[in-house]
Amino acid sequence: ASLASLVPTREEMSNFSYDAEWVGFVTAFTRECAGLGFNMEFFLAGENHRALFDVTGGNPRLFKRFLTECALCMSQSGELTLVDAHAARAFSALLGSASPIKCPYGTPVQPSPG
């Protein structure tokens, strides 16, 4: 009976534009990741925040999925600092070769066995 009284809701998140708000969002999220032990400052260097925008289209859900995949690639490599090889592997795992977007992080390197 209590489930019948719940009102289902759906939260709609609009995509970011590439502007100061996007850079602030990436910066804040990156700093939160550092608090969890993952150094993702890679996305703050140079034009990497632009490449991240191009990969995700400013979509918050895709952004979170991509950063989660990056963290998994880092963990699989036994490293806590994100480098372009991790981002490339995450791009490949999440978007694959069928993506209309070319991977801006180079060629993915597979982790060594063991």
C-alpha positions as CSV (number, residue, x, y, z in Angstrom):
1,A,0.0,0.0,0.0
2,S,2.8,2.4,0.8
3,L,4.3,1.9,-2.7
4,A,1.0,2.9,-4.3
5,S,1.2,6.3,-2.6
6,L,4.6,7.1,-4.1
7,V,4.7,9.5,-7.0
8,P,7.2,8.6,-9.6
9,T,9.5,11.4,-10.7
10,R,12.1,11.9,-13.3
11,E,14.8,14.4,-13.0
12,E,15.9,16.0,-16.3
13,M,19.4,17.3,-16.5
14,S,20.2,19.6,-19.3
15,N,23.6,19.5,-21.0
16,F,26.3,22.0,-20.2
17,S,27.5,24.6,-22.7
18,Y,31.3,24.9,-23.1
19,D,31.9,27.8,-20.9
20,A,33.1,28.8,-17.4
21,E,30.3,26.8,-15.8
22,W,31.5,23.6,-17.5
23,V,35.1,24.3,-16.4
24,G,33.9,24.9,-12.9
25,F,31.9,21.6,-12.9
26,V,34.9,19.6,-14.1
27,T,37.2,21.3,-11.6
28,A,34.8,20.6,-8.7
29,F,34.2,17.0,-9.7
30,T,38.0,16.5,-10.2
31,R,38.7,17.8,-6.7
32,E,36.0,15.5,-5.2
33,C,37.7,12.6,-6.9
34,A,41.0,13.6,-5.3
35,G,39.3,13.3,-1.9
36,L,38.5,9.7,-2.8
37,G,42.2,9.0,-3.8
38,F,41.9,9.4,-7.5
39,N,44.0,12.1,-9.1
40,M,42.1,13.2,-12.2
41,E,43.8,16.6,-12.6
42,F,44.6,15.4,-16.1
43,F,41.3,16.9,-17.2
44,L,42.3,20.3,-15.9
45,A,45.6,20.5,-17.8
46,G,45.8,22.5,-21.1
47,E,42.8,21.9,-23.3
48,N,41.8,18.6,-21.7
49,H,38.6,20.1,-20.2
50,R,37.7,20.9,-23.9
51,A,38.4,17.4,-25.0
52,L,36.3,16.1,-22.1
53,F,33.5,18.3,-23.2
54,D,33.8,17.0,-26.8
55,V,33.7,13.4,-25.6
56,T,30.6,13.9,-23.3
57,G,28.8,16.7,-25.2
58,G,28.4,18.4,-21.8
59,N,26.0,15.6,-20.8
60,P,26.3,15.1,-17.0
61,R,25.3,11.5,-17.1
62,L,27.8,10.6,-19.8
63,F,30.4,12.7,-17.9
64,K,29.9,10.6,-14.8
65,R,30.0,7.4,-16.7
66,F,33.2,8.4,-18.5
67,L,35.0,9.4,-15.3
68,T,33.8,6.2,-13.6
69,E,35.3,4.2,-16.5
70,C,38.5,6.3,-16.2
71,A,38.7,5.4,-12.5
72,L,38.2,1.7,-13.3
73,C,41.0,1.8,-15.9
74,M,43.3,3.5,-13.3
75,S,42.4,0.9,-10.7
76,Q,43.0,-1.9,-13.2
77,S,46.4,-0.5,-13.9
78,G,47.2,-0.2,-10.2
79,E,47.6,3.6,-10.5
80,L,45.8,6.5,-8.8
81,T,46.8,9.2,-11.3
82,L,44.9,9.5,-14.6
83,V,47.0,9.6,-17.7
84,D,46.0,9.8,-21.4
85,A,46.3,6.0,-21.8
86,H,43.6,5.5,-19.1
87,A,41.4,8.1,-20.7
88,A,41.9,6.4,-24.1
89,R,41.0,3.0,-22.7
90,A,37.9,4.4,-21.0
91,F,36.9,6.1,-24.2
92,S,37.2,2.8,-26.1
93,A,35.3,0.9,-23.4
94,L,32.5,3.4,-23.2
95,L,32.1,4.7,-26.7
96,G,33.9,2.1,-28.8
97,S,35.1,2.3,-32.4
98,A,31.6,3.0,-33.7
99,S,31.6,6.4,-32.0
100,P,31.4,9.4,-34.4
101,I,33.9,11.1,-32.1
102,K,37.6,10.4,-32.6
103,C,39.3,9.6,-29.3
104,P,41.2,12.7,-28.3
105,Y,43.5,10.8,-25.9
106,G,45.4,8.7,-28.4
107,T,45.4,4.9,-28.8
108,P,44.2,2.9,-25.8
109,V,46.9,0.7,-24.1
110,Q,45.7,-2.5,-22.6
111,P,46.7,-3.3,-19.0
112,S,49.5,-5.8,-18.5
113,P,48.2,-9.2,-17.4
114,G,48.6,-10.2,-13.8
